[in-house]
Amino acid sequence: MKTALHWLSHTIFWVWNIAFIGFIYFWLLPVAGLPILEAARMGEIPSAFVASILGMLVVPPICTVVGGKWLRKHPILLMRLFYGVEVPLFGLCLLRLFLIRDTTPASAHILLTVLAAIAMFAIETLAGYAAYRPRLAWAQMIGHSLILVTGLYAGILLLLYTVPALCVLIYGTITGLFNIDWWWWLQEIGRMLSQPHLILVGFLFLVLWGSSALVLVSMPYVFVNFYVLSWHRIRKAFTKQHGHGWAVTGVVIGISCLLFGLLQLPQPQAQAFSLLDGPAPQTPADRLTLVKQSETIRKGLVHGYLFRYRYLGTAEESNQLREMYKAVFDMPETDAQVFQDFHNGLLSPFLYKGDRNDDDKAEALYTSFFDTPIQKAERTEIRSALQATANRDETQAGVLNLDQKVIRLAEQTVTVKENGDWAELEVYEQYENKTADDQEIFYSFSLPESATITGLWLAEAKDGSRFPFTVSPRGAAQQVYKGEVERAETQRAEDPALLEQVGPRQYRLRVFPIPAAVSTQESGELHLWMTYQVLQQDGAWPLPQLTEKRNIFWTDKTIHQRRGKDVLMSEDTWFEPTLQAKKKTKPTAHTVQLEEGYQVTATPVAKTAVPGGKRIAAILDTSYSMDNGAHAEALQQLETIQTQNTIDFYQTTATGETLTPSDDLNSLDLIVPYGSLQPAEMLQQFEAQRLPKTYDAILLLTDAGSYELTAEELELPKLSAPLWLVHMGHQLPSAYDDKLLEAIQASGGGVATDVTAVVQRLDKNVIDGYEWAVAANDGTAQANEFAPVAARQMILQRSRTADMTQLENLDGVHAVAKRTQIVTPYSSMLVLVNDRQRELLRQAEAAADRFDREVEDGQDDLTDPSNPLNSVSVPEPGSVVGMGIIATGLILLKRKQSASK
């Protein structure tokens, strides 16, 4: 009997390890090894996955070497090494790779306990009890108390599954022999004989599968036996030498059970949902109470939003064991549910105690409370959770890609062609893509209000031919560009670029694709040129100022050149504010006669004092995002003009109560910023509260806001005074939706970061130090290099006097932009590279919705990890291991495809 047991021990250990090493190292790694290593080197595989993959690959060979060198004459020790160290470590890596995602304190406690137990068991197996080292003996006693906890915990869990699995294995084997398709097997054997290398691969796989099935069904019995006996040996020796063995074990078990309960009750989302459920707070005191708990609410909502990545599934939907027992043992559902409830109790650190739709609920509550999209505000934590799974981000650069270092800016050059008090600047950039996937880059930037973009080109080589731009209606251009990005998910991507004006000063540039790397030594490259005309300001030329970037980064190795000279730039600065002019030029008047029968005049004006006697309606944004000093700044700016002007103060609210306007600035000190408000909502509230007065200007004092939250269905009221959006913090938003932008332009207003600057512009149409006048004139148009700037001012003037909801008027201003080749709020620049794209654009430009541009919220569609505990199927023993081994390599071979979906 003893000889047979020793023979069985050697057989199990050596057969499984030799089959694994042969199958993985002699077939799978040569096939998939290079792609895996390359993907890891390029950062496409998250570090957690790299560690899990390496663990799966190195644990069996290391244990094989240890067993062969030191334990080959001790079969029982071989089994302890195999069942107590190798298989648990291998299984833990397998679970971490495919099931256990972003850990929580509760799940991390379980995993660390298991790892500590495995480590202590390995030490005892190889070195025995530390009788002559008291400190190590105490550590062993504590560690082996964890071994007892781990052995019983894991053994019971495995037992719940292996009993029905063993029945299925026996039944399936017997019935399979009678139902086997022998003809198919003969054909497969014949095919393998024609490819001799497949014989060995197939044999190794069958042996590995069969031995894995045997190990799986025997695991709980052997594992528990080894771990309990290991604890018993150490406890007995420790008690004999030091005493207190039972006491130490009791304390460790008690602490483990206490941590098991404390670390998971309650889960953070429960308190957050409880705080935000019910009616909105109606008083400042109630709002303040809730705002003081904002960190608790934030953590809870993020937890609820990411529950699919932090748990195996919901406790309510964990029903696989119940269905398994019903199917295998024909057990009544009530009896099977008893086993399921016991199972769920043991796995509670890995189960979410909430509803499967809590992620949508958390996202909506986060937006309504914090006044910003959860993906944008919590992108670091969300990206971390995504990297803990095999699920990848989308190709399109969304808000999760803010500040991501994907595409390197290799070179940036600015050249200037000066023309007195104005100049045309050319920006050139070279992009490098070292990843294995095509990528999109995204810039949101601002320019002076009078600046005019005049050109955009792409090229695959710096000295190669450039793909030209076309000026297209904003909606058609957006439609074609987005269609090309979506098309790239299934077909080869072809380079488009889109440059849009999304505010009086704001622009949005998107380029796709930056080609994937050709090899590890050769990056994918793309080159871009952009030109714009701008007026000189204080002897310098304004440069684009970044408000947001996605997927693009630069380092100290990036070449930054200005007029042929290298300059140093920090990693968070795209361009310096200005570039010094060669010669400071005194502003001069400009007159341009346009072909459309308009004369545009720009007359320099000196800076003037703040005018008085104006009647102003000041609307104060009270949303949560104004809490960061913006509220105090708004009050301070209003105070500077109040002495010379009459101001009525209008409060907005996210909670729905009725408010009354006031002319007392001190009444605004009681405001508690709370909730989410968009400009359209605040303007609607203003119209509802509005006093029967005539105003010279309507000032909406707000922060940079969240363009991504724009609700397109909200209608803007018709305004009878110029609307000015004054953004606190000297930070402009990345974009405005088209309805708001048109309302600003139609009212004769604009955007600013200072109240005083707005008041100075109320009497005259002064932009960037020039007073602009547009008048009908039948004079003869002449060639003028300043014409693009003049044309943009003419289009701005038309947007104030014509109904820009009418297609005829939109086509009229677009015709001017197309003739002068400029970007406007109605016309975008699109770079196309082939006839197919140009035909798509032609069709889009002929559609009735050619000027309808969608709000781009930048939200990524997160994948939905499967719930392994919600299934009615009964997995065959060993199938998990077999699929895991194969998937380890094959899932990585498909990394390119999965990364773009």
Secondary structure as UniProt FT lines:
FT   HELIX           2..23
FT   HELIX           24..28
FT   HELIX           29..41
FT   TURN            42..43
FT   HELIX           47..70
FT   TURN            72..73
FT   HELIX           75..81
FT   HELIX           82..86
FT   HELIX           87..98
FT   HELIX           105..127
FT   TURN            131..132
FT   HELIX           134..179
FT   HELIX           182..194
FT   HELIX           196..241
FT   HELIX           245..262
FT   TURN            263..264
FT   HELIX           268..276
FT   HELIX           284..291
FT   TURN            292..293
FT   HELIX           294..305
FT   HELIX           307..310
FT   STRAND          313..314
FT   TURN            315..317
FT   HELIX           320..329
FT   HELIX           333..346
FT   HELIX           348..350
FT   STRAND          351..352
FT   TURN            356..357
FT   HELIX           358..370
FT   HELIX           374..377
FT   HELIX           379..386
FT   TURN            387..388
FT   HELIX           399..401
FT   STRAND          407..419
FT   TURN            420..421
FT   STRAND          422..433
FT   STRAND          439..446
FT   TURN            449..450
FT   STRAND          452..459
FT   TURN            462..463
FT   STRAND          469..473
FT   HELIX           474..487
FT   TURN            488..490
FT   STRAND          497..501
FT   STRAND          506..514
FT   STRAND          524..535
FT   TURN            538..539
FT   STRAND          540..542
FT   STRAND          545..550
FT   STRAND          552..553
FT   TURN            556..557
FT   STRAND          559..562
FT   TURN            563..564
FT   STRAND          565..566
FT   TURN            571..572
FT   STRAND          578..580
FT   STRAND          590..593
FT   TURN            595..596
FT   STRAND          598..604
FT   STRAND          615..620
FT   HELIX           624..627
FT   TURN            628..629
FT   HELIX           630..642
FT   TURN            643..644
FT   STRAND          646..651
FT   HELIX           665..670
FT   HELIX           679..689
FT   STRAND          697..702
FT   HELIX           707..709
FT   TURN            712..713
FT   STRAND          723..727
FT   HELIX           728..730
FT   HELIX           738..747
FT   STRAND          750..752
FT   HELIX           755..760
FT   STRAND          766..767
FT   TURN            768..769
FT   STRAND          770..776
FT   TURN            785..786
FT   HELIX           787..801
FT   TURN            804..805
FT   HELIX           807..820
FT   STRAND          827..831
FT   HELIX           835..846
FT   TURN            848..851
FT   TURN            868..869
FT   TURN            877..878
FT   HELIX           879..893
FT   HELIX           895..899
//
